[in-house]
């Protein structure tokens, strides 16, 4: 597979580019597209699930987006160094009963030399919100508009 820039070691700018590319891909809600940013045997921890490999990533994302409807995500770099990036993120979604949630989390990422994510560790907490409390209202699926504030700009 071809390298996926930016490549480590990361700078503030390249870590931000990597986080925004991940955000845009996840907001596409296309599991196959998202999986291409990960190594063939990428290892994940997401909440209570532990798995590895692109097929498992695709299966996980299909299940996730079948349950988490109207999903919209914002990521923000927290720290970076060498081949690692830590991000914080918030996403909003609704369940099939119409209940809205805001999920807050942190991810630790480690990349290989080609810029593919080899490890992803995520910790996430869900908070019920009302529809009127929603802050992420751009058309979905699709990327967050360039003029939409990030997490710090929204006070999250």
NUVO-223131 format. One record per residue (C-alpha): residue number from 1; residue in one letter; chain; x, y, z. Coordinates in Angstrom, 3 decimals, always signed. Layout:
(pt NUM "A" "A" (X Y Z)) ...
***
This chain:
(pt 1 "X" "A" (+0.000 +0.000 +0.000)) (pt 2 "X" "A" (+1.195 +3.533 -0.754)) (pt 3 "X" "A" (+2.299 +5.811 +2.088)) (pt 4 "X" "A" (-0.438 +7.904 +3.667)) (pt 5 "X" "A" (+0.982 +11.362 +4.452)) (pt 6 "X" "A" (+1.595 +13.128 +6.641)) (pt 7 "X" "A" (+4.190 +10.698 +7.924)) (pt 8 "X" "A" (+5.847 +10.503 +11.329)) (pt 9 "X" "A" (+7.594 +12.067 +13.098)) (pt 10 "X" "A" (+4.715 +14.471 +13.587)) (pt 11 "X" "A" (+4.777 +18.225 +14.109)) (pt 12 "X" "A" (+1.908 +20.339 +15.433)) (pt 13 "X" "A" (+0.866 +21.021 +11.841)) (pt 14 "X" "A" (+1.113 +17.435 +10.565)) (pt 15 "X" "A" (-0.630 +16.012 +13.663)) (pt 16 "X" "A" (-3.487 +18.462 +13.022)) (pt 17 "X" "A" (-3.653 +17.371 +9.384)) (pt 18 "X" "A" (-3.794 +13.714 +10.421)) (pt 19 "X" "A" (-6.571 +14.387 +12.945)) (pt 20 "X" "A" (-8.630 +16.385 +10.431)) (pt 21 "X" "A" (-8.221 +13.673 +7.775)) (pt 22 "X" "A" (-9.445 +11.094 +10.304)) (pt 23 "X" "A" (-12.386 +13.318 +11.283)) (pt 24 "X" "A" (-13.394 +13.815 +7.644)) (pt 25 "X" "A" (-13.158 +10.092 +6.905)) (pt 26 "X" "A" (-15.231 +9.121 +9.958)) (pt 27 "X" "A" (-17.840 +11.759 +9.069)) (pt 28 "X" "A" (-18.230 +10.057 +5.661)) (pt 29 "X" "A" (-19.618 +7.037 +7.532)) (pt 30 "X" "A" (-17.966 +4.831 +4.910)) (pt 31 "X" "A" (-16.376 +1.876 +6.779)) (pt 32 "X" "A" (-14.252 +0.756 +3.836)) (pt 33 "X" "A" (-12.842 +4.269 +3.307)) (pt 34 "X" "A" (-12.085 +4.654 +7.007)) (pt 35 "X" "A" (-10.367 +1.252 +7.204)) (pt 36 "X" "A" (-7.776 +2.251 +4.583)) (pt 37 "X" "A" (-6.104 +4.612 +7.075)) (pt 38 "X" "A" (-5.137 +1.615 +9.236)) (pt 39 "X" "A" (-2.520 -1.104 +8.800)) (pt 40 "X" "A" (-3.737 -4.529 +7.681)) (pt 41 "X" "A" (-3.397 -5.776 +11.273)) (pt 42 "X" "A" (-4.177 -2.537 +13.138)) (pt 43 "X" "A" (-5.036 -3.232 +16.782)) (pt 44 "X" "A" (-8.003 -1.441 +18.351)) (pt 45 "X" "A" (-9.502 -0.955 +21.766)) (pt 46 "X" "A" (-12.848 +0.822 +21.567)) (pt 47 "X" "A" (-14.831 +0.950 +24.809)) (pt 48 "X" "A" (-14.991 -2.749 +25.779)) (pt 49 "X" "A" (-14.145 -4.183 +22.356)) (pt 50 "X" "A" (-10.654 -5.383 +21.415)) (pt 51 "X" "A" (-9.955 -6.491 +17.844)) (pt 52 "X" "A" (-7.416 -6.333 +15.019)) (pt 53 "X" "A" (-7.355 -6.086 +11.244)) (pt 54 "X" "A" (-9.196 -4.164 +8.547)) (pt 55 "X" "A" (-12.087 -6.650 +8.183)) (pt 56 "X" "A" (-12.793 -6.314 +11.920)) (pt 57 "X" "A" (-12.585 -2.506 +11.636)) (pt 58 "X" "A" (-15.133 -2.516 +8.802)) (pt 59 "X" "A" (-17.466 -4.831 +10.763)) (pt 60 "X" "A" (-17.158 -2.657 +13.869)) (pt 61 "X" "A" (-17.911 +0.566 +11.960)) (pt 62 "X" "A" (-20.927 -0.964 +10.199)) (pt 63 "X" "A" (-22.391 -1.982 +13.568)) (pt 64 "X" "A" (-21.539 +1.399 +15.087)) (pt 65 "X" "A" (-23.205 +3.480 +12.382)) (pt 66 "X" "A" (-26.249 +1.193 +12.224)) (pt 67 "X" "A" (-26.806 +2.071 +15.909)) (pt 68 "X" "A" (-25.455 +5.640 +16.065)) (pt 69 "X" "A" (-27.651 +7.498 +13.575)) (pt 70 "X" "A" (-27.033 +11.039 +12.266)) (pt 71 "X" "A" (-23.432 +10.740 +13.502)) (pt 72 "X" "A" (-21.263 +13.891 +13.398)) (pt 73 "X" "A" (-17.747 +14.047 +14.855)) (pt 74 "X" "A" (-15.107 +16.644 +15.746)) (pt 75 "X" "A" (-11.521 +15.682 +16.690)) (pt 76 "X" "A" (-8.855 +17.912 +18.220)) (pt 77 "X" "A" (-5.176 +17.111 +18.771)) (pt 78 "X" "A" (-4.257 +16.952 +22.426)) (pt 79 "X" "A" (-0.588 +15.945 +22.112)) (pt 80 "X" "A" (+1.899 +14.466 +19.640)) (pt 81 "X" "A" (+5.431 +13.138 +19.506)) (pt 82 "X" "A" (+7.341 +10.863 +17.169)) (pt 83 "X" "A" (+4.897 +8.369 +15.667)) (pt 84 "X" "A" (+2.117 +8.994 +18.208)) (pt 85 "X" "A" (-0.815 +11.392 +18.393)) (pt 86 "X" "A" (-3.352 +11.804 +21.193)) (pt 87 "X" "A" (-6.702 +13.368 +20.315)) (pt 88 "X" "A" (-9.833 +14.266 +22.152)) (pt 89 "X" "A" (-13.110 +14.046 +20.325)) (pt 90 "X" "A" (-16.820 +14.635 +20.647)) (pt 91 "X" "A" (-19.550 +13.248 +18.468)) (pt 92 "X" "A" (-23.319 +13.630 +18.440)) (pt 93 "X" "A" (-25.768 +10.954 +17.370)) (pt 94 "X" "A" (-29.266 +9.668 +17.927)) (pt 95 "X" "A" (-30.604 +6.207 +18.581)) (pt 96 "X" "A" (-33.494 +4.559 +16.750)) (pt 97 "X" "A" (-35.912 +5.847 +19.409)) (pt 98 "X" "A" (-34.991 +9.462 +18.642)) (pt 99 "X" "A" (-32.887 +10.024 +21.773)) (pt 100 "X" "A" (-29.839 +12.259 +21.217)) (pt 101 "X" "A" (-26.405 +11.756 +22.753)) (pt 102 "X" "A" (-23.096 +13.578 +22.920)) (pt 103 "X" "A" (-20.157 +11.188 +23.255)) (pt 104 "X" "A" (-16.868 +12.520 +24.649)) (pt 105 "X" "A" (-13.629 +10.614 +24.318)) (pt 106 "X" "A" (-9.896 +10.349 +23.984)) (pt 107 "X" "A" (-7.867 +8.333 +21.505)) (pt 108 "X" "A" (-4.215 +7.341 +21.469)) (pt 109 "X" "A" (-2.857 +6.616 +18.003)) (pt 110 "X" "A" (+0.412 +5.023 +16.886)) (pt 111 "X" "A" (+1.451 +5.091 +13.220)) (pt 112 "X" "A" (+3.845 +3.024 +11.157)) (pt 113 "X" "A" (+6.515 +4.611 +8.929)) (pt 114 "X" "A" (+4.041 +4.762 +6.007)) (pt 115 "X" "A" (+1.575 +6.887 +7.994)) (pt 116 "X" "A" (-0.940 +4.079 +8.579)) (pt 117 "X" "A" (-2.406 +3.747 +12.064)) (pt 118 "X" "A" (-1.122 +0.566 +13.688)) (pt 119 "X" "A" (-2.852 +1.032 +17.058)) (pt 120 "X" "A" (-5.958 +2.909 +18.211)) (pt 121 "X" "A" (-7.047 +3.017 +21.854)) (pt 122 "X" "A" (-10.323 +4.835 +22.560)) (pt 123 "X" "A" (-12.100 +5.676 +25.803)) (pt 124 "X" "A" (-15.607 +7.108 +25.388)) (pt 125 "X" "A" (-18.431 +8.363 +27.619)) (pt 126 "X" "A" (-21.978 +9.004 +26.391)) (pt 127 "X" "A" (-24.193 +11.782 +27.707)) (pt 128 "X" "A" (-27.885 +12.117 +26.797)) (pt 129 "X" "A" (-28.794 +15.525 +25.353)) (pt 130 "X" "A" (-31.942 +17.044 +23.928)) (pt 131 "X" "A" (-32.296 +17.740 +20.226)) (pt 132 "X" "A" (-32.197 +21.468 +20.997)) (pt 133 "X" "A" (-28.801 +21.007 +22.769)) (pt 134 "X" "A" (-27.144 +19.734 +19.597)) (pt 135 "X" "A" (-24.148 +21.746 +18.381)) (pt 136 "X" "A" (-23.070 +19.736 +15.309)) (pt 137 "X" "A" (-25.611 +20.612 +12.617)) (pt 138 "X" "A" (-23.829 +20.437 +9.266)) (pt 139 "X" "A" (-25.232 +18.221 +6.451)) (pt 140 "X" "A" (-24.354 +14.576 +6.963)) (pt 141 "X" "A" (-22.768 +12.399 +5.935)) (pt 142 "X" "A" (-19.922 +14.675 +5.055)) (pt 143 "X" "A" (-17.060 +16.706 +6.485)) (pt 144 "X" "A" (-17.436 +19.463 +9.040)) (pt 145 "X" "A" (-17.457 +22.784 +7.145)) (pt 146 "X" "A" (-14.208 +24.763 +7.372)) (pt 147 "X" "A" (-16.009 +27.644 +9.123)) (pt 148 "X" "A" (-17.633 +25.411 +11.786)) (pt 149 "X" "A" (-15.902 +25.816 +15.168)) (pt 150 "X" "A" (-13.854 +22.976 +16.620)) (pt 151 "X" "A" (-14.125 +21.628 +20.154)) (pt 152 "X" "A" (-12.262 +24.480 +21.835)) (pt 153 "X" "A" (-14.295 +27.038 +19.881)) (pt 154 "X" "A" (-17.506 +25.362 +21.077)) (pt 155 "X" "A" (-16.334 +25.253 +24.680)) (pt 156 "X" "A" (-16.358 +21.433 +24.754)) 
***
